[in-house]
Amino acid sequence: MLDPYLQALINIIVIIGIIIIVLLTALILIRLLTSLNKKNYILKAGEWEEIYLSYLQGELDLNKAAELIKTEKRYHWLWHFFAPYLEVLDGSDFDKTKALCREIGLIDYYKKKLRRGGKKNKAIAARVLGVLRCRESTQGMLNLLQSKDQNLVQAAAYGLAKAGETDTFYPVLQALLSNTFFTYEGTTEILAAFGENICPVAAQFLQEETEQQPAGNQDQNIRSPKKVHAKNMVDPSVYRSVMIDLLGYFKYREALPVLQKILENTDEETTVHILKAFLSMGQTPANFNIEPYLEHHYWVVRNFSARVWQLTGDRQALPILERMLSDRNWWVRFHAAEALRSAGRTGLVILKQKTQGPDPNAAAISSYALSRSEVQPQL
């Protein structure tokens, strides 16, 4: 007779072995089913592609194309098929594709998911209906912006942005900044889905804000206000910065005059966003004076203004750039040296002289900049 402890150990080993076998079997089955589903989808997608392209080319009418496709009720497959086309198409081809998606029941399916689905399904539905520019679902997506679930807020914001209705821009902006923890960059990336049509809205916002502020000269000691991130309590400067980033993203040069006006009386962080916008646009406002920014107390402003100098080519500012070679911040020294390197013979002479000067920082960065000029492209 076996020892009871040994028997118990054997039983435990057997149970563990059975569990391992069951888990391995489940994993193998899941992989096999996934592979089978993938193969079946590829076969279906091949059939749908022929039908869809014939429909776009006018060889099939809407009803016939829908009849051939809608026999398949796996709507997630259908969305996976149509999504790449909808992301890039516009005009009549987009309208025809949307009409086909409506006829096969794809839009109705996701509208139901938006109204009555779980959180995951609602988030997916918001994105899908946004890409489809389903404006009748706008209110449903606007309701999701009030959710405490950040994933739902993000999905609804993206859906509304893709739908392209500029009337929803402010609610989306408010929700992203109040109900999520997105950075400037994350918020701008989602808002960019509205497309270039949002630029006049952003420019108008900045224009109206500028007109409400008292006139005055820029005070370089203005500090960035503390950002309030509690729900429904967002500092106006955050909105301003996001608007400026959008204008830069789309290279909306029509906003250059208002950006210059804002520079006359603003905080240092907004100044940085505006300088970055100039760099994105590849242009500065007419009669823009770069010198105050090259001598700004905040090193980030000095850093970006040195880069912006290359857009202006202001020869009067060369002495300031020369002094910036001794700046305490390496990036400021680097971009000042790069600016001088782009200034032609005069800039190269300044750099050469600095390599022999008494300031080790200026000498080092000047030598480095000159060495970059000597590097030949690899063939």
N, C-alpha and C positions, 0 to 999 in steps of 0.2 A: 504493500500500500504506500502510495506517495505521501511524502511529508506535506501537510496542509499548506505550509508557506511556499513550498515548491510548486504545488498545484495552483495556488493563487498567482504566482509569478508566471506560470505557463499560460493561465487564462488571460492575464493582462497582456502578455506578448501576442497571443492569438487575436485578442480584441484590437490591439494597436495595428496588427498586420491587416486585419479585415478593413479597418478604417483607412489605412494607407491604400489598399487595393481599390476601395470604393472611390476615394478621392482621385486616384490616378485614372480610374475608369471614367469618372465624371469629366476630368480635364480632357481626356482623349475624345470623349463624345462631344464636348463643347467645341474643341478644335475641328473635329470632323464636320459638325453642323455649321460652324462658321465658314469653313472652306466650301461646303456645299452651297450655303447661301450666297457666298461670293461668286461662285461659278454660275449659279442660277441668275444672279443679278446681272452679271456680265452678258449672259445670253439674252436676257430681257432688254438690257440697255442697247444691245446691238439692234434688236428688232425695233425698239422705240426710236432709235436714231434715224433709221431709214424712213419711218413714218413721219417723224418730226421735220426732217429736212425736206421731204416731199411737200409737207404742209407749208413750210416757209417759202418754198419756191412756187407755190400756187398749184401744184400738181394734185393736191388733195384739199377738199374744203374742210371747214372746222368740224362739222358733224361727222364726217367720215374718219378724220384723224382721231377724234375723240372716241368714236366707236371702236377703233382698232386698239386704242391704248387703255381705255378705262375698264377693260376686262380684268386688269390687275388691280387689286384693292390694297396692295401694300403701299400705302401712301408715303411712308418714309423712303421706300425705293424710288418712287416717282419724284419726290423732292430731291433726293440725291442726284437723280438724273438731270432735272431741270435747273438746279441751283447754279451750276457753272455758266449756263447760257444767260440766265437772268442777271447775274452779276456784271456781265459785260455788254449785254445788248441794250439798245435804246431805240427810241423812235418806233416805227411801224413794226419792226421785228419783235421788239419787247411787247408791244400791244397785242400782237398775234399770239405770242407765247403765253402771255397772261390770260388771254381769252381761252386758250386751250386748257390751261391749268384750271380755270373756272369750270369749263365744260366737263372735265373728267372728275370733278368733285374735290380737287386738291384744296382749293381755297375754302370751301365749306367745311372740310374736315378740320383744317387748322383753326378756323373761326370757332368751331365748337370746342376745340382744345383750349383756345384762349379764354373762353367763357367758363368752362366747367372742368378743365383738366387740373392735374396736380401741379405743383410748383415747377417741376422739370418740364412738363408738357406745355405749360403756359409760357415758359421762357423760350422754348423752341418755337412755339406758335408765333410769339411776338417777332422773333427774328425772321421767320419765314414770311409772315404777312407784311413785314416791313420791306423785305427784298421784292415782294410782289407788288409793292406800292398799293396795298389794299386800304384805301382811305376810309372805307366804311368801318374798319376796325380801329380807327384812330382813338376813339373814346375808350375802348377797352385797354389799349396800351397806355393811354394817359392815366387810367386808374391804377395800373401796375406801378407807375412811378411813385405812388404813395406807399408802396409795400415796405415792410421792414427787412425784407430779404434783398440783400444787395445784388444777388444774381438776377433776380426778377427786375430790379430797377435798371441794371445794366442792359439786360435783354430788351426791355421796353424802350429804353433810350436809343439803343441801336436800331430797333425796328422803326421808331418814329423818324429817326434821322434818315434811314434808307428810304422811307416813304417820301421824304423830301418836302414835307409841308412846313414851310417856314413859320407858320402860325404856332407851331408846337416848339419852336426853338427855345423860347424862354423857359417854359415848363421843363424841358429836357435839361437845359443848363442848370436850372435851380435844383432839380433832383440829383443830378450828378455831383454837384458841389455840396448839397445838404445831406443827402441820404446815402452817400458812398464815401469811400476814402481815396478816390482817384486823385492822382497828381494833375498838375497842369497838362502834362503831356498826354496822360490817359484820357482826360476830359476832351482835350483838343482832338485826339484821334477819333473818338466817337462822334463828336460834333462835325468833323470833316466829312462824315458820311452824308450830311445834308447837301454837299456839293458846293460849287462856286456861287450858286444863287444865294447863299447865306451871307456872302461878303457885303452886299449893300445894307443888310440888316445890321451886321456888326459895325460897319462904318457909321451908320446912322446913330446907333447907340453911343458910340464914342463922341460923335459930333454933339449930340444933345447933352452928354455929360460935360463936355468941355465948355459949352455955352452956359452951363449952370454954375461953373466954378468962377471965382473972382479972378480977374486978370492980374498978372504979376510976373516978375522975372523968376527964373528958376532958382531955387535955393538949394545949393548943393548939400546942405546939412539936413535936408528933409530925409527922415528915415522911413523905411518901409513900415506901414502900420501892422500891428499884430493881426494875424489872420484868425478870424473866428470861424470855427468849423462845426459848431453845434447845429442841430437841425434847424433849418429856416433862418439861420443867422450867419450869413456869409458876408465878409467884408466886401464892399463895392470894388476895391482894388483887385480882388480875385477875378471878378467878372471882367474888369477892364483888361487884365493880363491875358485871359483866355481869348477875348475878342481880338486883341493884337496878334496873338499867336495864330489865330485862324486867318487873319489878313496876310500874315507872312507866309503861311502854309500854301495859300492859293496865289501868292505873288500879286496881290490886288493893289497895284500901284496907284489906283485912283484914290486910295486912302492916305497917300503920302502927306498931303497938306494937313489933314487932321492929326496925323501922328506927330508932325512937327509942332503943331499947336499944343498938343499934350505935353511935349517935352519942356515947354516954357515954365510949367509949374506942376511938377510931379515928384513922386518918391523914387528912390534909387532902383528899386526892383522893377518898376514899370519902365524906367529908362533902359534897363537891360533888355527887357522884352522888345522894346521899340528898336533898339540897335540890332537885335537878332532878326527882327522883321526886315530891317533894311538889308541885312546880309542875304536873307532868303529872297527878297525882291531883286537884289542885285542893283539897287539904285537908292539914292538919298533924295530928299526934297530939294527943290531949287534953292540956291543960296544958303544951304545948310552949313553952319559953322561947327566944325568938328573939334575945335581947340578946347572949349570948356570941358568936353568929355574926356579928352586925352589927359587933362590935368585934374580929373575928378578925384575926390577923396576915397571913393570906393574902388578897390582894385578890379572888381569884375567889370565895372563900367570902363575903366581904363583898358582892360583887356579887349573887350568887344569893340571899343572905339578905335583901337589900333588896327583891328581888322577892317572896320568900316572905312578907315582912312583910304584904303586901297580903292574904294569906290569913288572917293572924291579927288584923290591925287593932289590935295591942297599943299602946294609948295611952301606956303607960309608956315605950315605946321611942322616942317622938317626939324627945326631946332628942338621942338617939344619931343618928337620921336627920338631924337638923339639923347635927350635927358632921360627918357624912359628906358634906355638901355641900362641904366643904373637902378631901375626900380627894385624894390625889395621883393617883389613877387616874380617868380621865374616865368610864368606864363605871360605876364605883361612884357617882360624883357624879350621873350621869344617873339611875340607878335609885333612888337615895335621893330625888332630886327628884321622880321619878314617884310614888314611894311617898307623899311628902308631898302631892303634887297629888291623890292619891286619898283623902287623910285628911280631906276636907271643909274647912270654914272654918278650922279651926285650922292645918292644913297649908298652906293658901293664904296665911294671915297670915304664917307663918314664911318662906315663899318671898318674899313681898312685902318683908318686913323685910331679907332677905338681899340683895335687889337694891340696897339702899342701904348695905350694909355695907362694911367695909374690905377684905375678902378678894375679890380679883378672880375667882378660880375659883368661889367660892360665888355671887357676884353674877351671873356669866355663866350658870351652869347654872340658877339660879333664874329669871332672865329668860327663858331658853329654855323652861323648863317652863311658866311662866305664858303665854308666847306660844302654846304648844300648846293650852292651855286655852281660848284665845280663838279658835282656828281653828274656823270653822263648817263643817259638812259641805256639799259641793257638791251642788246639786240638779240 
